[in-house]
Amino acid sequence: MTWLKPYVEAWEGEFGGTPVFGPMMKALGPLHTEHGTAEVLARWRKYLRAADPMFASPSRFAQTFGAWKPKPGLKELPDPLKKEG
């Protein structure tokens, strides 16, 4: 679990349980590749804060990815997997 780690940690931090990795990789992988960790993770965290834990799913997040765009003017979060220098 490399690129998936920050998404799993966000899930665990919000819901206290462990997500199922296969569906998470399948749903978040293409978004992660296209938009990068910082963008997807910011939206993922926003989704998790708003989602009902009984119905939250990586697939639903991917289907509604555009709805979780951060508001204009907010500082972009650094990519936690990007190495400095």
MDAnalysis code that builds the backbone (N, CA, C; Angstrom):
import MDAnalysis as mda
import numpy as np

u = mda.Universe.empty(255, n_residues=85, atom_resindex=np.repeat(np.arange(85), 3), trajectory=True)
u.add_TopologyAttr("name", ["N", "CA", "C"] * 85)
u.add_TopologyAttr("resid", np.arange(1, 86))
u.add_TopologyAttr("resname", ["MET", "THR", "TRP", "LEU", "LYS", "PRO", "TYR", "VAL", "GLU", "ALA", "TRP", "GLU", "GLY", "GLU", "PHE", "GLY", "GLY", "THR", "PRO", "VAL", "PHE", "GLY", "PRO", "MET", "MET", "LYS", "ALA", "LEU", "GLY", "PRO", "LEU", "HIS", "THR", "GLU", "HIS", "GLY", "THR", "ALA", "GLU", "VAL", "LEU", "ALA", "ARG", "TRP", "ARG", "LYS", "TYR", "LEU", "ARG", "ALA", "ALA", "ASP", "PRO", "MET", "PHE", "ALA", "SER", "PRO", "SER", "ARG", "PHE", "ALA", "GLN", "THR", "PHE", "GLY", "ALA", "TRP", "LYS", "PRO", "LYS", "PRO", "GLY", "LEU", "LYS", "GLU", "LEU", "PRO", "ASP", "PRO", "LEU", "LYS", "LYS", "GLU", "GLY"])
u.atoms.positions = np.array([
    [0.854, -1.175, 0.000],
    [0.000, 0.000, 0.000],
    [0.901, 1.240, 0.000],
    [1.079, 1.846, -1.154],
    [1.946, 3.020, -1.255],
    [1.115, 4.279, -1.501],
    [0.705, 4.496, -2.736],
    [-0.063, 5.698, -3.071],
    [-1.403, 5.737, -2.331],
    [-1.913, 4.591, -1.935],
    [-3.226, 4.504, -1.300],
    [-3.213, 4.941, 0.176],
    [-2.037, 4.932, 0.784],
    [-1.923, 5.166, 2.228],
    [-2.629, 6.435, 2.724],
    [-2.450, 7.616, 2.118],
    [-3.125, 8.794, 2.671],
    [-4.647, 8.713, 2.592],
    [-5.160, 8.011, 1.591],
    [-6.615, 7.862, 1.450],
    [-7.169, 6.921, 2.527],
    [-6.424, 5.872, 2.800],
    [-6.805, 4.924, 3.855],
    [-6.761, 5.619, 5.217],
    [-5.706, 6.386, 5.452],
    [-5.576, 7.095, 6.727],
    [-6.715, 8.099, 6.919],
    [-7.116, 8.764, 5.846],
    [-8.236, 9.713, 5.939],
    [-9.518, 8.971, 6.295],
    [-9.737, 7.814, 5.672],
    [-10.932, 6.998, 5.961],
    [-10.931, 6.557, 7.429],
    [-9.798, 6.010, 7.852],
    [-9.687, 5.526, 9.228],
    [-9.852, 6.661, 10.229],
    [-9.307, 7.824, 9.919],
    [-9.423, 8.970, 10.809],
    [-10.854, 9.478, 10.928],
    [-11.595, 9.375, 9.849],
    [-12.973, 9.864, 9.859],
    [-13.948, 8.855, 10.435],
    [-13.787, 7.578, 10.068],
    [-14.773, 6.560, 10.434],
    [-14.295, 5.572, 11.488],
    [-12.980, 5.511, 11.732],
    [-12.471, 4.626, 12.753],
    [-12.371, 3.163, 12.347],
    [-12.768, 2.832, 11.133],
    [-12.684, 1.457, 10.657],
    [-11.707, 1.352, 9.500],
    [-11.507, 0.145, 9.046],
    [-10.595, -0.106, 7.936],
    [-11.396, -0.299, 6.652],
    [-11.061, 0.450, 5.592],
    [-11.786, 0.283, 4.331],
    [-11.369, -0.994, 3.614],
    [-12.161, -1.390, 2.644],
    [-11.820, -2.535, 1.797],
    [-10.913, -2.002, 0.688],
    [-9.700, -2.513, 0.606],
    [-8.684, -1.937, -0.264],
    [-8.955, -2.099, -1.760],
    [-9.463, -3.244, -2.184],
    [-9.699, -3.481, -3.612],
    [-10.603, -2.441, -4.250],
    [-11.816, -2.243, -3.720],
    [-12.696, -1.223, -4.290],
    [-12.114, 0.189, -4.185],
    [-11.373, 0.441, -3.117],
    [-10.765, 1.764, -2.970],
    [-9.725, 2.000, -4.056],
    [-8.894, 1.007, -4.319],
    [-7.875, 1.130, -5.362],
    [-8.519, 1.310, -6.736],
    [-9.561, 0.539, -6.993],
    [-10.236, 0.601, -8.288],
    [-10.885, 1.963, -8.525],
    [-11.505, 2.527, -7.496],
    [-12.203, 3.803, -7.644],
    [-11.258, 5.000, -7.621],
    [-10.279, 4.977, -6.733],
    [-9.406, 6.133, -6.565],
    [-8.196, 6.135, -7.496],
    [-7.785, 4.969, -7.980],
    [-6.600, 4.878, -8.831],
    [-6.619, 5.797, -10.038],
    [-7.661, 5.747, -10.872],
    [-7.700, 6.635, -12.039],
    [-7.725, 8.119, -11.668],
    [-8.428, 8.466, -10.600],
    [-8.464, 9.863, -10.160],
    [-7.091, 10.305, -9.675],
    [-6.429, 9.438, -8.915],
    [-5.097, 9.717, -8.392],
    [-4.105, 9.939, -9.540],
    [-4.180, 9.107, -10.557],
    [-3.286, 9.217, -11.706],
    [-3.530, 10.513, -12.485],
    [-4.784, 10.845, -12.683],
    [-5.130, 12.017, -13.481],
    [-4.964, 13.345, -12.745],
    [-5.320, 13.386, -11.457],
    [-5.363, 14.655, -10.735],
    [-4.285, 14.817, -9.664],
    [-3.642, 13.737, -9.257],
    [-2.590, 13.811, -8.249],
    [-3.119, 13.691, -6.826],
    [-2.223, 13.368, -5.925],
    [-2.576, 13.125, -4.532],
    [-3.226, 14.329, -3.868],
    [-2.622, 15.504, -3.999],
    [-3.122, 16.677, -3.282],
    [-4.565, 16.987, -3.647],
    [-4.873, 16.991, -4.933],
    [-6.228, 17.324, -5.391],
    [-7.242, 16.272, -4.951],
    [-6.926, 15.012, -5.190],
    [-7.873, 13.939, -4.859],
    [-8.035, 13.816, -3.344],
    [-6.947, 13.931, -2.608],
    [-7.023, 13.797, -1.158],
    [-7.848, 14.932, -0.534],
    [-7.691, 16.148, -1.035],
    [-8.490, 17.266, -0.524],
    [-9.976, 17.006, -0.745],
    [-10.325, 16.513, -1.932],
    [-11.728, 16.213, -2.226],
    [-12.218, 15.002, -1.435],
    [-11.359, 13.996, -1.295],
    [-11.689, 12.781, -0.541],
    [-12.023, 13.133, 0.909],
    [-11.188, 13.979, 1.510],
    [-11.441, 14.391, 2.900],
    [-12.756, 15.154, 3.018],
    [-13.030, 16.012, 2.059],
    [-14.289, 16.764, 2.062],
    [-15.475, 15.799, 1.948],
    [-15.350, 14.823, 1.055],
    [-16.401, 13.811, 0.890],
    [-16.613, 13.032, 2.190],
    [-15.531, 12.576, 2.800],
    [-15.641, 11.773, 4.020],
    [-16.290, 12.550, 5.153],
    [-15.983, 13.827, 5.280],
    [-16.590, 14.646, 6.330],
    [-18.097, 14.789, 6.129],
    [-18.520, 14.798, 4.876],
    [-19.939, 15.000, 4.564],
    [-20.734, 13.695, 4.484],
    [-20.053, 12.585, 4.271],
    [-20.725, 11.308, 4.015],
    [-21.269, 10.653, 5.280],
    [-22.379, 9.980, 5.116],
    [-22.921, 9.133, 6.171],
    [-22.052, 7.868, 6.195],
    [-21.440, 7.546, 7.324],
    [-20.557, 6.372, 7.381],
    [-21.212, 5.072, 6.899],
    [-22.507, 4.970, 7.032],
    [-23.200, 3.748, 6.600],
    [-23.241, 3.615, 5.080],
    [-23.078, 4.743, 4.365],
    [-23.224, 4.721, 2.916],
    [-22.007, 5.237, 2.158],
    [-20.967, 5.661, 2.855],
    [-19.768, 6.177, 2.203],
    [-19.111, 5.081, 1.371],
    [-18.670, 5.435, 0.175],
    [-17.973, 4.454, -0.654],
    [-17.031, 5.153, -1.618],
    [-15.867, 4.560, -1.868],
    [-14.948, 5.121, -2.847],
    [-15.578, 5.223, -4.239],
    [-16.411, 4.268, -4.575],
    [-17.077, 4.282, -5.879],
    [-18.006, 5.486, -6.001],
    [-18.775, 5.742, -4.968],
    [-19.691, 6.894, -4.989],
    [-18.896, 8.192, -5.062],
    [-17.793, 8.257, -4.338],
    [-16.923, 9.432, -4.399],
    [-16.435, 9.660, -5.826],
    [-15.959, 8.599, -6.468],
    [-15.453, 8.724, -7.837],
    [-16.554, 9.187, -8.788],
    [-17.756, 8.679, -8.596],
    [-18.885, 9.055, -9.453],
    [-19.260, 10.521, -9.281],
    [-18.999, 11.073, -8.115],
    [-19.386, 12.457, -7.822],
    [-18.165, 13.349, -7.599],
    [-17.020, 12.962, -8.130],
    [-15.749, 13.658, -7.899],
    [-15.844, 15.170, -8.123],
    [-16.516, 15.596, -9.177],
    [-16.620, 17.016, -9.493],
    [-17.352, 17.827, -8.440],
    [-18.209, 17.188, -7.677],
    [-18.984, 17.892, -6.650],
    [-18.156, 18.235, -5.419],
    [-16.985, 17.644, -5.290],
    [-16.182, 17.816, -4.080],
    [-15.006, 18.758, -4.276],
    [-15.091, 19.591, -5.288],
    [-14.028, 20.556, -5.569],
    [-13.940, 21.572, -4.430],
    [-12.722, 21.856, -3.939],
    [-12.575, 22.856, -2.879],
    [-13.034, 24.236, -3.362],
    [-13.473, 25.045, -2.453],
    [-13.930, 26.388, -2.791],
    [-12.760, 27.231, -3.292],
    [-13.015, 28.141, -4.251],
    [-11.949, 29.016, -4.762],
    [-11.332, 29.838, -3.636],
    [-10.045, 30.057, -3.750],
    [-9.348, 30.868, -2.764],
    [-8.746, 30.086, -1.616],
    [-9.091, 28.810, -1.500],
    [-8.495, 28.002, -0.440],
    [-7.094, 27.581, -0.848],
    [-6.207, 27.552, 0.096],
    [-4.827, 27.161, -0.150],
    [-4.766, 25.696, -0.567],
    [-3.988, 25.416, -1.609],
    [-3.831, 24.031, -2.072],
    [-2.972, 23.264, -1.079],
    [-3.392, 22.066, -0.770],
    [-2.635, 21.219, 0.152],
    [-1.420, 20.631, -0.552],
    [-0.299, 20.500, 0.156],
    [0.876, 19.879, -0.458],
    [0.641, 18.393, -0.687],
    [1.318, 17.870, -1.680],
    [1.239, 16.457, -2.010],
    [2.065, 15.698, -0.980],
    [1.449, 14.856, -0.115],
    [2.212, 14.177, 0.933],
    [3.188, 13.128, 0.419],
    [3.049, 12.733, -0.841],
    [3.955, 11.718, -1.390],
    [5.085, 12.338, -2.212],
    [5.013, 13.636, -2.477],
    [6.025, 14.300, -3.285],
    [7.230, 14.629, -2.416],
    [8.412, 14.231, -2.869],
    [9.626, 14.482, -2.120],
    [10.178, 15.847, -2.472],
    [10.661, 16.538, -1.452],
    [11.261, 17.861, -1.642],
    [12.641, 17.702, -2.277],
    [12.980, 18.673, -3.130],
    [14.318, 18.728, -3.710],
    [14.511, 17.794, -4.763],
])
